[in-house]
Amino acid sequence: MTRGNQRERDRERSQSRSSGKGSKGKDDGLTPEQRRERDAKALQEKAAKKAAQASAGGEPSGGKGKNDKK
């Protein structure tokens, strides 16, 4: 065996990482309809915020500018 116990250690690390993180998916206790309403509300708020920023003189198109580092 050339890898020794590296494979086992990697499995343990992977398992500890995955168990430490909570999944956002279906564990939120909402029905699909409630989830749709929540997501729609979040999108509306995001659009309103972007529109307010554009009207206040922020980035006009929402695209990347010449000096953006994204």
Secondary structure, DSSP 8 states (H G I E B T S, - for coil): --STTHHHHHHHHHHHHHHHS---SGGG---HHHHHHHHHHHHHHHHHHHHHHHHTTS-SSSS--TT---
